[in-house]
Amino acid sequence: MESDALAALRGDPIDWRYKGFPAAADGVTPATLRERGWNLLAGDLPTPVLLLKENALDHNLRLMADWCSARGVSLAPHGKTTMSPELYDRQLALGAWGITAANIAQVRVYRAFGIERVLLANELVEPAALRWVAAEVAADPQFDFYCLADSVEAVQRMTEALKPPRRPLQVLVELGLAGGRTGARSLDQAAEVAAAVSDSPALELAGVEGYEGILHGENAFAEVDDFLDELRLLVSRMDFDGREEIVVTAGGSAYFDQVADRLSAVPARLVLRSGCYVTHDSGFYEHLSPLGGRATRPDRAAAATGKRPQAAVSDPQRLWPALEAWGAVLSRPEPELALLLMGKRDAPYDIDLPFPFAVRGSDGLRDSDGMEVVDLNDQHAFLRLPADDSLAVGDLVGCGISHPCTAFDKWRLIPIVDDDYTVVDAVHTFF
């Protein structure tokens, strides 16, 4: 990655633009944060605050890198999870093959920080976006770019907009699922798209792509295997015209073990696109991930029951929750209700509400037994708790989160803390 661009971020002053940092941060930079010794539990950070635990973050990054290396698969983590150049840099330093994007705005962020290999896991049909990509590819011979196509019409639009580029765009034919998102709905349709790509003077057929992560429910494991078998069959039917390296990519954050097992024999570079492993979570992916606490049934309802043991990070073969959201107790207007300074603008809520796991009160840090977040407003969390609990106004409540993809986008700068909750660094996001 571009070291100058990263250095500029490290030297960018922390000021009023960034919530979760004290006013005393004015003039402080991420590079000098460690020197300040700010500690969440000591009351040095205003809430709401979303934070990253460095120990868990480092563990997750290394565990996934080692897991992929041991199985001979490549990893192009989906950057939309974090949109954080500092985290991309750490992923690439540990051997990531590239970074996955979902749209051109994300690709532009990646290019601003010098990322040389990008997999756009989406169709690319807008003329302005196509022209920009073509210019980037032409200007930088090292820029290795891939995008998807799932219809002959999309191939025609790409070809017309590019007319042709100096270097052809590498295209992966996308196979989809009935009722799902993009992707050709049959092998025959996918073969027609592949033929159209091969005939285009502006494009180069580079491989195939699929996404199995939309499958949930009692039969999800079997349905994922069936879809991956279709993807493997598609590869065998395609003519890549002597291309040196074929790319086959699938694998979200829930079933990447099945992708590695089912597609390992395909004569191609197998690329996983898991993104949420970076921070893992305390709910949805803790339940579904093969490196988490996956149960026998991958149904979402089970993930929403019970409190997640946020501090249970002793198993070296499992991902650890690295994201936590903390809010101060603003009011306890009823015996069994407290209001926290933390809402929809601060914590994810699209799948599960935050999971309380700890309280910092006048007597120190303790478990949050019997507590449950039952609702979120824009800026408040409704916390149900036993009437005899000693939780007081001004105490801090720490919560695990579910689905990190909808957590990072609410924060422009996220502090990183050690196991004692002392701030040691921070990462930027660009959404």
Backbone torsions as a table, in degrees:
resi	resn	phi	psi	omega
1	MET	NA	165.4	-177.3
2	GLU	-74.4	111.1	-174.9
3	SER	-68.0	-34.3	-179.5
4	ASP	-65.0	-41.5	179.7
5	ALA	-65.3	-40.1	177.5
6	LEU	-67.7	-38.8	178.4
7	ALA	-63.4	-36.4	178.1
8	ALA	-63.3	-39.4	176.2
9	LEU	-63.5	-42.9	-178.7
10	ARG	-63.3	-26.4	-178.6
11	GLY	-99.3	4.7	-178.4
12	ASP	-76.3	124.3	-177.2
13	PRO	-61.2	142.7	175.5
14	ILE	-90.5	117.9	-175.3
15	ASP	-140.8	-153.9	-175.4
16	TRP	-61.5	-13.9	-179.9
17	ARG	-69.5	-19.6	-168.3
18	TYR	-118.6	112.0	176.2
19	LYS	-73.1	159.0	179.8
20	GLY	89.5	-2.6	177.8
21	PHE	-119.3	146.2	-178.0
22	PRO	-73.1	159.9	176.0
23	ALA	-58.9	-27.0	178.3
24	ALA	-66.6	-5.8	179.7
25	ALA	-76.8	-13.2	-177.7
26	ASP	-52.4	123.5	-179.4
27	GLY	92.3	-19.3	175.5
28	VAL	-75.5	148.6	177.8
29	THR	-120.5	162.4	175.6
30	PRO	-55.2	-32.8	-179.0
31	ALA	-68.3	-22.3	-177.8
32	THR	-111.5	7.9	-177.3
33	LEU	-59.4	-42.2	-176.0
34	ARG	-57.7	-32.9	-177.1
35	GLU	-65.9	-25.2	-176.1
36	ARG	-77.0	-25.9	177.6
37	GLY	68.7	23.4	179.7
38	TRP	-63.8	139.1	-177.3
39	ASN	-131.5	128.0	-179.3
40	LEU	-58.9	-46.7	-174.0
41	LEU	-70.7	-18.5	176.7
42	ALA	-86.8	-0.8	179.1
43	GLY	85.2	18.3	-177.1
44	ASP	-80.7	-18.1	-179.3
45	LEU	-110.9	133.3	174.5
46	PRO	-73.8	148.9	175.5
47	THR	-106.7	159.1	4.6
48	PRO	-71.1	151.8	175.6
49	VAL	-144.7	134.8	170.5
50	LEU	-103.0	132.4	-176.7
51	LEU	-135.0	161.5	177.0
52	LEU	-112.9	136.0	175.4
53	LYS	-91.0	118.2	-173.7
54	GLU	-61.2	-42.5	-177.5
55	ASN	-61.3	-45.4	179.5
56	ALA	-68.8	-40.3	179.6
57	LEU	-59.9	-49.7	180.0
58	ASP	-63.3	-41.7	178.4
59	HIS	-59.4	-46.1	-177.6
60	ASN	-65.0	-43.9	-179.9
61	LEU	-59.1	-44.5	-177.8
62	ARG	-73.5	-38.5	-179.2
63	LEU	-61.9	-45.7	-178.8
64	MET	-68.4	-39.4	177.7
65	ALA	-61.0	-43.6	-180.0
66	ASP	-68.6	-38.3	179.8
67	TRP	-60.8	-45.7	179.9
68	CYS	-67.1	-42.7	-179.8
69	SER	-61.3	-41.1	-178.6
70	ALA	-65.3	-24.1	-177.9
71	ARG	-104.8	2.1	176.8
72	GLY	67.9	29.1	178.1
73	VAL	-112.4	154.7	178.6
74	SER	-94.3	159.1	-179.3
75	LEU	-128.3	123.6	171.3
76	ALA	-121.3	79.9	-172.3
77	PRO	-56.9	142.4	-178.5
78	HIS	-73.0	113.5	-175.3
79	GLY	-71.5	-15.0	-179.0
80	LYS	-63.8	-21.2	179.5
81	THR	-59.9	-48.8	-173.5
82	THR	-111.6	-31.3	-172.0
83	MET	47.2	41.3	-175.6
84	SER	-118.9	110.8	179.5
85	PRO	-59.0	-35.8	-179.9
86	GLU	-63.7	-37.6	178.4
87	LEU	-74.9	-35.5	174.1
88	TYR	-57.5	-43.6	-178.1
89	ASP	-59.4	-40.5	179.1
90	ARG	-69.6	-37.7	178.1
91	GLN	-65.2	-44.5	180.0
92	LEU	-67.0	-36.8	179.2
93	ALA	-63.9	-25.8	178.6
94	LEU	-93.4	12.0	170.6
95	GLY	105.3	8.4	177.8
96	ALA	-57.9	136.3	-177.8
97	TRP	-69.2	-32.5	-179.9
98	GLY	-174.1	-169.6	176.7
99	ILE	-125.9	135.1	179.5
100	THR	-89.0	145.0	176.5
101	ALA	-126.5	163.1	177.0
102	ALA	-110.8	-19.5	-180.0
103	ASN	-154.6	173.0	-175.2
104	ILE	-68.8	-33.0	177.5
105	ALA	-57.9	-39.8	177.7
106	GLN	-68.3	-41.0	178.8
107	VAL	-60.5	-38.8	179.7
108	ARG	-63.3	-38.2	175.1
109	VAL	-61.7	-46.4	-179.0
110	TYR	-58.9	-44.6	-177.3
111	ARG	-68.0	-31.0	178.0
112	ALA	-63.0	-23.3	178.9
113	PHE	-109.3	17.1	169.7
114	GLY	76.1	21.1	178.1
115	ILE	-69.7	127.1	-170.3
116	GLU	-94.8	-17.4	178.5
117	ARG	-130.2	121.2	-177.0
118	VAL	-130.4	131.7	174.7
119	LEU	-109.7	107.2	176.5
120	LEU	-83.9	101.5	-176.1
121	ALA	-83.8	60.5	-179.5
122	ASN	-166.5	163.6	175.9
123	GLU	-70.9	150.4	-179.9
124	LEU	-127.6	101.6	-172.8
125	VAL	-127.8	-9.2	-177.5
126	GLU	-82.0	129.6	-176.2
127	PRO	-56.0	-42.9	-178.1
128	ALA	-63.8	-41.3	179.4
129	ALA	-67.0	-41.6	179.5
130	LEU	-63.1	-42.2	-179.7
131	ARG	-65.0	-39.4	179.2
132	TRP	-64.7	-45.0	179.5
133	VAL	-61.8	-44.1	-179.9
134	ALA	-59.6	-39.6	179.2
135	ALA	-66.6	-40.0	177.9
136	GLU	-63.7	-44.6	-180.0
137	VAL	-64.3	-39.7	-179.8
138	ALA	-69.4	-35.1	-175.3
139	ALA	-79.2	-24.0	-175.8
140	ASP	-129.3	101.4	-179.3
141	PRO	-61.4	-18.7	-179.3
142	GLN	-86.9	-8.5	-177.5
143	PHE	-76.8	113.5	-176.7
144	ASP	-104.9	102.6	-170.7
145	PHE	-118.7	138.9	178.2
146	TYR	-130.9	144.2	172.3
147	CYS	-140.4	177.1	-173.7
148	LEU	-111.7	160.1	170.0
149	ALA	-145.2	138.6	179.4
150	ASP	-128.7	7.7	179.2
151	SER	-152.7	155.3	175.6
152	VAL	-64.5	-34.7	179.1
153	GLU	-62.0	-40.4	178.3
154	ALA	-64.4	-41.1	177.9
155	VAL	-61.5	-41.6	178.8
156	GLN	-63.3	-42.1	178.6
157	ARG	-64.2	-40.9	178.3
158	MET	-63.1	-45.1	-178.6
159	THR	-62.9	-43.9	-179.5
160	GLU	-64.7	-38.1	-177.3
161	ALA	-74.5	-27.4	-173.8
162	LEU	-91.0	-38.0	165.6
163	LYS	50.7	61.2	-51.9
164	PRO	-83.5	167.1	179.5
165	PRO	-76.4	167.6	177.1
166	ARG	-62.9	-37.8	173.4
167	ARG	-123.1	131.7	179.9
168	PRO	-64.6	146.7	176.3
169	LEU	-79.2	137.6	178.8
170	GLN	-82.9	127.0	-173.1
171	VAL	-121.6	135.6	172.5
172	LEU	-106.5	130.1	177.2
173	VAL	-77.4	127.9	-176.7
174	GLU	-96.6	128.8	173.1
175	LEU	-102.6	130.7	-176.4
176	GLY	-115.0	-171.5	-178.9
177	LEU	-121.9	142.2	178.8
178	ALA	-56.5	130.4	-179.3
179	GLY	76.8	0.8	-177.8
180	GLY	-93.9	-145.3	-176.6
181	ARG	-91.8	-143.4	-179.9
182	THR	-67.1	173.1	179.9
183	GLY	119.6	137.4	175.9
184	ALA	-57.9	141.0	-173.5
185	ARG	-91.8	0.8	177.3
186	SER	-153.2	161.1	176.9
187	LEU	-64.0	-38.2	179.3
188	ASP	-64.0	-43.5	178.2
189	GLN	-63.5	-41.9	178.6
190	ALA	-62.5	-37.7	178.2
191	ALA	-64.8	-36.6	176.8
192	GLU	-64.7	-40.2	178.0
193	VAL	-64.2	-43.3	179.4
194	ALA	-60.2	-41.8	179.2
195	ALA	-64.2	-39.8	179.0
196	ALA	-65.2	-40.0	177.6
197	VAL	-63.1	-45.4	-179.8
198	SER	-61.8	-32.5	-179.0
199	ASP	-81.3	-13.6	-175.6
200	SER	-79.3	131.7	176.9
201	PRO	-73.8	-10.2	-176.8
202	ALA	-102.5	-7.5	-172.4
203	LEU	-127.9	160.0	176.3
204	GLU	-132.9	127.3	178.9
205	LEU	-73.5	117.0	-172.5
206	ALA	-114.2	-13.8	-178.7
207	GLY	158.5	-156.6	-177.7
208	VAL	-134.8	158.9	-178.4
209	GLU	-141.9	149.4	172.9
210	GLY	-153.9	162.1	177.4
211	TYR	-135.3	117.0	-175.6
212	GLU	-96.8	-5.7	-169.8
213	GLY	-69.1	-11.3	179.7
214	ILE	-79.7	-7.3	-177.4
215	LEU	-84.2	126.2	178.3
216	HIS	-143.3	163.7	178.0
217	GLY	113.7	-175.3	-173.3
218	GLU	-61.1	-34.7	-174.9
219	ASN	-102.3	17.0	-172.0
220	ALA	-59.3	-44.2	-176.9
221	PHE	-59.5	-45.5	-179.9
222	ALA	-67.2	-39.8	-179.9
223	GLU	-66.6	-37.0	176.0
224	VAL	-62.4	-45.9	178.5
225	ASP	-60.3	-42.6	179.6
226	ASP	-61.4	-43.9	179.7
227	PHE	-64.2	-41.8	179.6
228	LEU	-65.9	-34.6	175.0
229	ASP	-63.0	-39.4	175.8
230	GLU	-63.1	-41.2	179.1
231	LEU	-63.0	-41.7	178.4
232	ARG	-65.0	-40.0	178.4
233	LEU	-64.9	-38.2	178.6
234	LEU	-60.3	-43.2	179.4
235	VAL	-58.9	-42.1	-177.2
236	SER	-66.9	-22.6	-177.4
237	ARG	-91.9	-6.6	-173.1
238	MET	-98.0	148.2	178.5
239	ASP	-105.8	112.2	-177.9
240	PHE	-96.2	11.1	171.4
241	ASP	53.3	44.7	174.6
242	GLY	75.4	13.7	179.7
243	ARG	-57.6	137.7	-174.0
244	GLU	-67.1	-42.5	-179.5
245	GLU	-131.2	123.5	176.7
246	ILE	-98.1	137.5	179.7
247	VAL	-106.9	127.0	172.7
248	VAL	-121.3	124.3	-175.0
249	THR	-136.1	138.4	175.5
250	ALA	-160.8	-172.2	171.6
251	GLY	98.3	94.6	169.6
252	GLY	-82.8	-146.6	-176.5
253	SER	-99.6	1.2	-176.1
254	ALA	-107.0	-35.8	-171.8
255	TYR	-126.5	27.5	-175.2
256	PHE	-66.1	-21.9	175.8
257	ASP	-66.7	-39.7	177.9
258	GLN	-67.9	-37.4	177.1
259	VAL	-61.0	-47.4	-179.6
260	ALA	-62.6	-40.0	-179.0
261	ASP	-71.3	-44.8	-171.0
262	ARG	-77.2	-29.5	-174.6
263	LEU	-110.0	7.1	-175.8
264	SER	-63.6	-27.2	-177.5
265	ALA	-86.4	-5.5	179.3
266	VAL	-68.1	131.6	-179.0
267	PRO	-75.8	73.8	-176.1
268	ALA	-162.0	169.5	171.1
269	ARG	-79.7	116.9	179.4
270	LEU	-91.0	120.5	-175.7
271	VAL	-116.3	120.1	172.6
272	LEU	-87.2	151.4	-177.9
273	ARG	-122.6	23.7	-179.6
274	SER	-57.9	136.8	-179.1
275	GLY	-122.2	-33.4	-171.8
276	CYS	-76.5	-11.5	179.1
277	TYR	-58.9	-25.7	-175.3
278	VAL	-53.6	-47.1	179.8
279	THR	-112.2	-15.5	-172.9
280	HIS	54.7	-160.6	175.5
281	ASP	-161.6	-172.4	-178.6
282	SER	-112.1	15.2	-176.4
283	GLY	-144.9	-92.7	-169.9
284	PHE	-58.9	-55.7	-177.8
285	TYR	-79.8	-23.7	171.5
286	GLU	-59.7	-33.3	179.8
287	HIS	-80.1	-36.8	-170.4
288	LEU	-97.9	-28.7	-171.8
289	SER	-66.3	139.4	175.2
290	PRO	-67.1	-15.3	174.3
291	LEU	-105.3	18.0	176.3
292	GLY	-120.2	-145.6	-177.8
293	GLY	-100.6	44.7	-176.5
294	ARG	-53.2	131.7	176.6
295	ALA	-92.7	-177.9	-178.1
296	THR	-75.1	-21.6	179.6
297	ARG	-119.1	120.7	-177.8
298	PRO	-84.9	55.2	178.2
299	ASP	-102.4	141.9	-171.3
300	ARG	-67.2	-29.4	-175.9
301	ALA	-59.4	-37.8	-178.5
302	ALA	-65.7	-27.6	-178.5
303	ALA	-70.5	-19.8	-174.4
304	ALA	-93.8	2.9	-176.2
305	THR	-103.9	136.3	174.3
306	GLY	83.6	163.3	-179.7
307	LYS	-88.5	138.2	-179.0
308	ARG	-87.4	132.4	-178.6
309	PRO	-75.4	84.7	-174.1
310	GLN	-60.0	-32.4	-176.4
311	ALA	-84.8	-3.0	-177.4
312	ALA	-80.0	80.7	-175.3
313	VAL	-123.0	38.3	-175.5
314	SER	-94.5	-18.0	-176.2
315	ASP	-83.7	112.1	-176.6
316	PRO	-69.6	-14.1	-178.7
317	GLN	-97.0	6.5	178.5
318	ARG	-120.2	150.3	172.8
319	LEU	-70.0	149.6	-178.9
320	TRP	-115.8	142.4	177.0
321	PRO	-65.8	120.5	-176.9
322	ALA	-107.4	-9.0	-179.6
323	LEU	-105.4	132.5	175.3
324	GLU	-135.5	144.0	175.2
325	ALA	-116.3	130.8	-177.6
326	TRP	-121.9	139.6	177.0
327	GLY	-139.8	146.1	176.7
328	ALA	-80.5	148.9	174.3
329	VAL	-76.5	115.5	-179.4
330	LEU	-89.5	-34.0	-173.6
331	SER	-158.2	147.7	170.8
332	ARG	-127.9	73.4	-169.8
333	PRO	-73.5	-17.8	178.5
334	GLU	-135.6	155.3	-176.7
335	PRO	-55.7	-33.8	-175.7
336	GLU	-111.6	21.7	-178.9
337	LEU	-140.0	133.5	171.2
338	ALA	-130.5	150.3	177.8
339	LEU	-111.1	124.6	180.0
340	LEU	-102.2	148.8	175.0
341	LEU	-81.8	78.5	-179.0
342	MET	-170.6	121.0	-176.5
343	GLY	-137.5	-158.8	-177.8
344	LYS	-62.4	-25.6	179.6
345	ARG	-81.7	-1.0	-174.9
346	ASP	-122.6	-32.2	-173.3
347	ALA	-132.2	150.7	179.4
348	PRO	-70.5	149.5	-179.1
349	TYR	-148.9	8.1	-174.6
350	ASP	-73.5	-22.8	178.4
351	ILE	-116.9	-58.3	178.4
352	ASP	-131.1	150.2	171.5
353	LEU	-72.8	160.8	178.7
354	PRO	-56.6	151.1	-178.7
355	PHE	-108.1	107.0	177.3
356	PRO	-61.6	136.3	178.7
357	PHE	-134.8	-16.3	-176.9
358	ALA	-153.8	154.1	175.1
359	VAL	-129.2	133.9	169.9
360	ARG	-108.7	108.5	179.5
361	GLY	-117.1	-166.2	-178.6
362	SER	-65.9	-21.4	179.8
363	ASP	-98.5	14.6	177.3
364	GLY	101.6	-158.3	-175.8
365	LEU	-93.7	133.2	179.4
366	ARG	-144.6	167.4	177.2
367	ASP	-70.3	157.6	-179.9
368	SER	-103.1	47.4	-175.6
369	ASP	-56.9	132.0	176.0
370	GLY	82.7	1.2	-178.1
371	MET	-96.1	148.1	179.2
372	GLU	-151.9	130.3	171.1
373	VAL	-79.1	121.7	-174.8
374	VAL	-108.3	-11.6	178.9
375	ASP	-166.3	157.3	174.0
376	LEU	-129.9	134.6	163.9
377	ASN	-99.3	-172.4	179.5
378	ASP	-54.0	-44.6	-173.7
379	GLN	-127.4	7.0	-177.4
380	HIS	-131.2	145.5	170.9
381	ALA	-111.5	134.9	177.7
382	PHE	-94.0	112.3	-175.8
383	LEU	-106.6	116.2	173.1
384	ARG	-88.6	139.2	-177.4
385	LEU	-155.5	163.0	178.7
386	PRO	-62.0	142.4	-176.9
387	ALA	-60.4	-28.4	-177.8
388	ASP	-92.6	7.2	178.6
389	ASP	-69.8	145.0	-175.1
390	SER	-84.8	6.2	-179.2
391	LEU	-51.5	130.6	-174.3
392	ALA	-125.7	159.0	174.5
393	VAL	-56.4	132.1	-178.4
394	GLY	97.8	-18.9	175.1
395	ASP	-64.9	159.2	175.9
396	LEU	-107.5	139.9	176.3
397	VAL	-118.7	125.8	178.4
398	GLY	-98.5	137.1	-177.3
399	CYS	-128.1	138.7	164.9
400	GLY	-79.2	162.6	-177.8
401	ILE	-124.7	165.9	177.1
402	SER	-120.9	136.0	178.9
403	HIS	66.2	82.9	-177.5
404	PRO	-62.0	-20.1	-178.7
405	CYS	-59.2	-27.1	-179.7
406	THR	-106.8	20.0	175.1
407	ALA	-105.2	-47.6	-175.5
408	PHE	-61.1	-34.9	-174.4
409	ASP	-67.1	-11.5	-179.2
410	LYS	-92.3	-1.6	-174.3
411	TRP	-134.8	131.1	-180.0
412	ARG	-89.4	-24.0	178.1
413	LEU	-146.3	124.8	-173.4
414	ILE	-118.1	122.2	178.7
415	PRO	-70.6	147.0	172.5
416	ILE	-108.5	132.1	-177.8
417	VAL	-123.3	156.9	174.0
418	ASP	-84.3	-172.8	-175.5
419	ASP	-68.3	-16.3	177.0
420	ASP	-95.6	6.3	178.9
421	TYR	70.1	26.8	171.1
422	THR	-89.4	132.8	-177.0
423	VAL	-71.5	126.3	-178.7
424	VAL	-118.3	-13.5	-177.3
425	ASP	-172.8	-174.4	176.0
426	ALA	-158.5	155.9	176.0
427	VAL	-127.4	144.8	177.2
428	HIS	-89.8	157.5	169.9
429	THR	-128.8	153.7	-178.8
430	PHE	-134.2	90.1	179.2
431	PHE	-107.4	NA	NA
